[in-house]
Amino acid sequence: MTGPRVPPDPGSFPHTRLRRNRRSDWSRRLVAEHRLSVDDLIWPVFVQEGQKSRTAVPSMPGVERLSVDLAVEAIAEAAELGIPAVAVFPATDPARKTDDAREAINPENLVCRAVRAIKQARLDIGVICDVALDPYTSHGHDGLLRAGSVVNDETLEVLKKQAVVQARAGCDVIAPSDMMDGRVRAVRTALDEAGFANVQILSYAAKYASAFYGPFRDAVGSAASLGTGDKRTYQMDPANGDEALREVALDIAEGADMVMVKPGMPYLDVIYRVKEAFGMPTFAYQVSGEFAMISAAAQNGWLSREKAILESLLAFKRAGADGILTYFAVEAAKLLRAG
């Protein structure tokens, strides 16, 4: 991206009429500055235990938790639509959640089994796995708790093991989403030492302590564990933009191949600044709360669902995002295919 291209003398009416380029569909397409394509989409998928089972997520209309067999079928459709990658999130059995998150490093945990099944199906699609402990902790935090506080360095030791376990299962991209200091270097080192130098890291580099995550926590079952707690001691303050650039710079220096801003639409300014500052592959996460708002408004007839989906995703491209994690991915891919 470059700076403003407004000439010193932009001209004046009536000689300058900006509406001329907007008169016809062909002309609007010809001068469009940004385009959304299926290549920009990453589809988050929730997996659960069982066979041939699906569970609706009430706060995310149309989104379901799928057993691994059904998830593979759904991901096969996404691959056929040309979606480049999926991100797999587990709804872990509460009985397997512990204070030390030991299920996160179990090679037979739900995520690892799902990744192996996707790879065995030989689908032409990348697989992204989050590295964070919140799906596995009984307290719902992304790290280990000591005396009521999330401890940084002890958590890193578990995250390193979790990343290697996921890589062994076949994960293509490890995505640290925990916001512990130093986690990208720790994960990169662990992957390299385990022989996974080619596994990529997509860092949740600027992840904010946002109110827009509620439906996601319902989907993975961490809302009840977290209770009235919050994650403000490790996720970013929504008031801060400069700090996001520091976070991104650190993650790049530690070995991140790609960086992400989360949430998406409330933080378009941060996406823009990150892309401008670093020129790195930059991703955005259109989070569950954003999905829920658009879906609910559309269900009430307050806006056009299809138009709102495509406009919201195009906004990420305009801000500088190279890719977008969105629960609308499959629907958007079909809309883009239909033209």
N, C-alpha and C positions, 0 to 999 in steps of 0.2 A: 504494500500500500504506500501511496505517496501523499504529499500535502495537497492543499487546495490548488485547483487549476483555474481559478477565476482570473481572467486577464485584468491588467491595470484599468482598462476602460471597457467595461462590459457592454457598452452600447446603450441605446435608449429606444423606447417606443416612439414611433411605430416601426422603425426599421428592425428592431429586435423584438421578435415574438416567439417566446419559448414554447408556446402552444403548438407551433407548426410541427414540431417533432412528435407531438402527442396525438395528432389527428387520426392516424391510421394504425391498425394493429401491426402491420409489417414494419412501420417506422418505429413504433415503440420497441419492438423486438430488436430492431437494428441498432438502436442507440442505448439499449439496456446496459447499465454499468455492472450489474451483478446477476448471476444466474444460480438457481438451485437445481441440483441434479441428485439422482439416487446415489451417486458416489459420495455425497456429503453426509449420508445417514448412517447412524449406528443405533441398533435396536436393543434396548435393555429388556431382558427376559427373566422372569421370576420362575424358579423351579421349586418343586415340593416333592415330598416322598410319595410313594405309591405307584400304581400302574393304571394307565388310562384314566387318570383323575385330573380334574381341573377345579379350581376354586376361584370364584369371582372376588375381586378386590373392590368392596363397595365404594370406597372413596376415589376410585379410579375407574369410572364407567367404561366397560369394554375390555379392561385389562384383567388377566387371569394369572394365577399361579398354576403352573403345569407340571405334571409328573415328567420325569426325564424322557420317557418314550414319546409323549405328546410334544414336549419341547423340541425334540429332534425333528418331528414332523413340521412343526411351525417354523423352525429355523430353516428347514429345507425350502419352504415357500419363500422365506426372506432371501435366501441365496438365489432362487430362481428369478426373483424380482431385481437382482443385481445389487442388493444391499451389501456393502463390503464387510461389515463386522457386526457381531452381537456382543453384548455385555451380559454375563450370567450372574444372577443374584440369588442366593438361597433363602428359603423360608425354613430355617433350621428348627427341628423338633425341640420344643422347650426343655425336654428331658435331657438333651445333649448340651445345653448351655451351662457353663460353669464360670466361676469368677476368673479362672486362668485361661479361659477360651481354648481349652485343649483340643476341641473339635476342629478348630481352624487348621491344625497341623496334622489332622488325620487324613492319610492318603485315600481313605474310603468315604470321605465326607461328601455331602450332596453336590457341591460344586465340582469336585474332582471326578465323580461318577458322571456328571452331566458333560463335562469337557471330554472325557474319554468316549462317551457315546456319540457326541457330535463329530469327533475325529474319526471314529470307526465308520460313521456314515459317509465319510469322504465328501463332505460338502465343501463347495468352493466359497468359504466364508471365514473370516478371521474371528478368533475368540478372545475376548477381553475378560480378565478376572480382577475384581477388586481385591486389594490387600488392605484389610482393616478388620478389627475384631468385633465390631458391634453385632454382626449376625450370630456370634458365638458366645457372647458374654451374658451372664445372668443379670448384670446391671445395665446392659444396653449401651455402654460406652465403647469407643473405638480403641481404647487401650486398657491396660491393666490398672486397677485401682489399689492404692495403698493409703490407708488412713483417710479415705474419702476423696483423694486426689488422683487424677490420671498421671501415671508416671511415664516419663518419656523413654529413657534409655532401656529400662526393662521391657517395655513394649516393643522396642526395635528388635530385640532378640527373638520375639515370637513372630513378628512380621517377616523377618528373614526366613524363618522356617516355613511360614505359610507360603511365601512367594516360591520357594523351591519346590514345595509339594505341588503347587498348581502348575508350575512349569513341567514337572515330571508327568503330570496328567495330560499335557499337550497344549496348555494355554499359550497363545501367541503373544499376548500383550499383558503385562502385569501393570495394574493401575493402583498405586498407593493412594488411598483416599482418607487416611487416618489423620493427617495434618500433624503428626509428630515431627519435631525438628530432627533433621538428618536422616529421614527414612529413605530417601531416594538413594543416597550413597550406600546405606546399609543394604538395601535390597539389590542394588546393582552389584555390589561386591559379592553378596551371597549367590546371586545367579551366576556370575562369572566363575566363582570358585567351584560351583556345582556343575560346570560345563554347559551353561545356558547363555553364552555370550550373545547369541543372536535373538534372544527373547527381548522384545521391546518394552520400554517403560513409558506409560502414559500417566503422568503425574497429575493428580488433582492439586494443582499448584496453588490456586487461589480458591479455596473452598470456605464459604462464609457460613457463620452460625445463623442460618436462615429459618424463617417461619414457613418456608415453602416445602419442607421435607416431610410434612406430616403423613400424607398418603403413602409415601415410600416406606416409612417406618411401620405403617399398618401392613403393607404387603410382605415385608420380611419378618414381621413379628417382633420388632425391637421397641415399638412404642410402649408396650406394657412393661417391658424390662426397664426402660429409661424412666418411666413414670413422670414425675414433675421435674426431673433433672434436666440439665442442659449441657451443651458442649462448648460453651463460650471460652473456656480456658485453653482450647486448642484450635477450634475453628475461628475464622477471621471475623472481626467486628464489621458489620455492614456499613459502618461510617467511614471505613478506610479504603482509599484507592492507592495511595503511594505505597502502602505496606504490601499490597498485592504484587507490585513490581519487584519488591525485595524478595518476596516468597518465590516468585517465578525465577528470578536470577539465581537464587540459591539452588533450586531444583535443577536448572540447566547445568550449573557448575558441577552438581553431584552426579550427572549422567542421564537426566531425563531426555528421551527421544522426542516426546510430545508433551505439551502442557494443556491443562484444562482450567476453565473458570466455571464455577458452580455456585449458585444457580445461573440461569441464562438471561432471560429478558430483563430482570431488574438490574442486571450488571453488564449491559451492553457497552457501557462506557469503559469498564475494566477490560472487556474483550478487546476493544479497539486499542486501548493503551498497551496492552500486552503484545498484540500483533505489531503495532508500530515500533515498540521499543526493542523487540527481540527478533522479529522475523522468523520465529519458530513455528512449526506445525502447531496450530492453536485450536483447541476444541472447546465447545460449550455444551453444557448439560441443560436441556430443557426439562426441568425437574418435575416431580410428580405433582406439586402444587400448581405449577403452570399448566400442566396437562389437565388437571382437575378443573381449573377455572374455565379454560376454553370449552371443555366437554360439558360442564354444567350450564354455561351460558348458551351453548348450542342446543342442549336438550330443552331449555326454556324458550327457545326461539328468539333469543336476544341477539344472536349473530349467526352468520353463515359458517358452519363448521368447516367446510372444505376451504373456503376463502381464508378463514382465520388460521387454519393450519399452515397453509402455504405462505401466507404473509408473515406469520411469526417466524417460520424457518428462514425465509428470505432475509428477515431482519438480522439474523445471526451472520449470514453471509456478508451483508452490508457492513456489519461491525468488524469483520475481519476473520471470522471463524472459518477454519478449513473443514471442519466436520462438526456434526451435532448429534449428541445422544438424545434421542427423543422416543417417547412411547408411541408417537404418531408415525414411526418410520415405515411400517408396512403400509399403512393407509396412505401416507404421502407418496410412497413409491408407486402405488397404483394410480394415484391422481396424476403424478408426473408422466407415467406411461400413457395414460389416457389423453394427455395433452391439455 
